Amino acid sequence: MRKLDHLLDIPNSWSRLAKLYVMGERLMDSTLQDAVIATMIRNRQTGKGFPPPSAINMIYNKTTEISPGRRLMVDMCVWRDGIPWKEAKNMFSDMHPVFANDLLMGLMKERKAPGKDIQAPWVANPKTYNRSVQQGTIVD
């Protein structure tokens, strides 16, 4: 398999990798796409950041819905090890709408039930859902 590791140390590596992946899609070059995916995985594993919304949007805008690149973007977000985009204000306006849906579905699928010692918030403190609590006046 070809390696693209030289792209790991350049600025905007995620955007460049996304462009290469899309080019592989257009050329129907699965070898190139596989090399890009492997490099994206190494990029994330070596702590070189997280794919920015622009890279995710590019992949979602220019690939088919069964694209492994799309699945990788979702999985990297579902299985993240931190907050991916601290500057993101609104997922539904900043991100491709299909990505936002895929991410939500992925999160719901992978979310595990809390442990036995942890209560759901509406059980642990139901009054936090009362309007009077939200407005600062607690009514018992």
C-alpha positions as CSV (number, residue, x, y, z in Angstrom):
1,M,0.0,0.0,0.0
2,R,1.2,3.5,-0.8
3,K,2.0,5.7,2.1
4,L,1.3,9.4,2.4
5,D,2.9,10.0,5.7
6,H,4.9,13.0,4.4
7,L,1.5,14.8,4.5
8,L,1.3,14.4,8.3
9,D,3.7,17.2,9.1
10,I,2.4,20.0,6.8
11,P,-0.1,22.7,7.7
12,N,-3.7,21.9,6.8
13,S,-2.9,18.2,6.4
14,W,-6.6,17.3,7.0
15,S,-7.8,19.5,4.2
16,R,-5.1,18.1,1.8
17,L,-6.0,14.6,2.8
18,A,-9.7,15.3,2.2
19,K,-8.9,16.7,-1.2
20,L,-6.9,13.6,-2.1
21,Y,-9.7,11.4,-0.9
22,V,-12.2,13.2,-3.1
23,M,-9.8,13.0,-6.0
24,G,-9.6,9.3,-5.5
25,E,-13.4,9.1,-5.6
26,R,-13.5,11.0,-8.9
27,L,-10.8,8.9,-10.4
28,M,-12.3,5.7,-8.9
29,D,-8.8,5.0,-7.5
30,S,-9.4,2.8,-4.4
31,T,-5.7,2.4,-3.8
32,L,-5.3,6.2,-3.4
33,Q,-8.4,6.3,-1.2
34,D,-7.1,3.4,1.0
35,A,-3.7,5.2,1.4
36,V,-5.5,8.4,2.4
37,I,-7.7,6.6,4.9
38,A,-4.6,4.9,6.4
39,T,-2.9,8.3,6.6
40,M,-5.9,10.0,8.2
41,I,-6.0,7.2,10.9
42,R,-2.3,7.7,11.6
43,N,-2.8,11.4,11.7
44,R,-5.4,11.0,14.4
45,Q,-3.4,8.3,16.3
46,T,-0.3,10.5,16.5
47,G,-2.3,13.4,17.9
48,K,-2.0,15.6,14.8
49,G,-5.4,17.2,15.5
50,F,-8.9,16.4,14.5
51,P,-10.5,16.7,11.1
52,P,-11.9,20.2,10.8
53,P,-15.4,20.9,9.7
54,S,-14.1,22.0,6.3
55,A,-12.4,18.6,5.6
56,I,-15.5,16.7,6.8
57,N,-17.8,18.9,4.7
58,M,-15.6,18.4,1.6
59,I,-15.8,14.6,2.0
60,Y,-19.5,14.7,2.5
61,N,-20.1,17.1,-0.4
62,K,-18.1,15.1,-2.9
63,T,-18.6,11.4,-2.1
64,T,-21.4,9.0,-2.2
65,E,-23.4,8.0,0.9
66,I,-21.7,4.6,1.1
67,S,-18.2,6.2,1.2
68,P,-15.8,4.7,3.8
69,G,-14.4,8.2,4.1
70,R,-17.7,9.4,5.4
71,R,-17.9,6.5,7.9
72,L,-14.4,7.3,9.1
73,M,-15.3,11.0,9.8
74,V,-18.4,9.9,11.8
75,D,-16.4,7.2,13.7
76,M,-13.6,9.7,14.6
77,C,-16.3,12.0,16.1
78,V,-18.2,9.2,17.9
79,W,-15.1,7.7,19.4
80,R,-13.3,11.0,20.0
81,D,-11.0,11.6,22.9
82,G,-11.9,15.2,23.5
83,I,-14.0,18.1,22.1
84,P,-13.3,18.1,18.4
85,W,-14.3,21.7,17.5
86,K,-14.1,24.1,20.3
87,E,-15.0,26.9,18.0
88,A,-18.2,25.3,16.6
89,K,-21.3,27.2,17.4
90,N,-24.0,25.3,15.6
91,M,-23.5,21.8,14.2
92,F,-26.5,22.1,11.9
93,S,-25.3,25.3,10.2
94,D,-21.5,24.6,10.3
95,M,-21.6,21.0,9.2
96,H,-23.0,19.1,6.2
97,P,-26.6,18.1,7.3
98,V,-26.1,14.5,6.4
99,F,-23.0,14.4,8.5
100,A,-24.9,15.9,11.4
101,N,-27.5,13.2,11.0
102,D,-25.0,10.4,10.7
103,L,-23.1,11.7,13.8
104,L,-26.3,11.8,15.8
105,M,-27.3,8.3,14.7
106,G,-23.8,7.0,15.5
107,L,-23.8,8.6,18.9
108,M,-27.2,7.1,19.8
109,K,-26.1,3.7,18.5
110,E,-22.9,3.7,20.5
111,R,-24.1,5.3,23.7
112,K,-24.1,2.9,26.6
113,A,-26.5,3.0,29.4
114,P,-25.1,4.5,32.6
115,G,-23.9,2.2,35.4
116,K,-26.2,0.9,38.1
117,D,-24.9,3.5,40.6
118,I,-25.7,6.4,38.3
119,Q,-29.2,7.8,38.1
120,A,-30.7,9.6,35.1
121,P,-30.8,13.3,35.7
122,W,-34.6,13.4,35.7
123,V,-34.6,10.8,38.5
124,A,-31.7,12.3,40.5
125,N,-33.0,15.8,40.4
126,P,-36.4,16.2,38.8
127,K,-36.9,19.8,40.0
128,T,-34.3,21.0,37.6
129,Y,-36.9,20.6,34.9
130,N,-39.4,22.9,36.6
131,R,-39.8,26.4,35.2
132,S,-39.6,28.0,38.6
133,V,-36.1,26.5,39.1
134,Q,-35.0,27.9,35.7
135,Q,-36.2,31.3,36.7
136,G,-34.4,31.2,40.1
137,T,-37.4,30.6,42.4
138,I,-37.8,27.2,43.8
139,V,-41.3,26.1,44.6
140,D,-41.7,22.9,46.7
